[in-house]
Amino acid sequence: MIVCLCKGVSSRVILDEVRRGNCTVKGIAQACQAGRSCGTCVSQIREMIQTAGGGSRAHDDGVGSTGSR
């Protein structure tokens, strides 16, 4: 399933990053660009991090519509 429509990033790519230990929205954005454009997917990325076991570290880090692009 495509999570980030702006960058065309799938849930598989995001979950692969979380499994590698990348457990912040900012880290995911840096690794695969998901969440860097409009920010609509940031809440879904955060939820995926929490579900995959990185929950205590899942936060925006200033990424999304109010963060840098």
SULZI-V668718 format. One record per backbone hydrogen bond with DSSP energy under -1.0 kcal/mol. CO is the residue of the C=O (numbers start at 1). NH is the residue of the N-H. If there is no record, write none. Layout:
CO;NH, CO;NH
This chain:
1;11, 4;8, 4;9, 9;3, 9;4, 10;14, 11;15, 12;16, 13;17, 14;18, 15;19, 16;20, 17;22, 18;21, 21;23, 24;28, 25;29, 26;30, 27;31, 28;32, 29;33, 33;36, 39;42, 41;45, 42;46, 43;47, 44;48, 45;49, 46;50, 47;51, 48;52, 49;54, 50;53, 54;57, 55;58, 59;25, 60;63
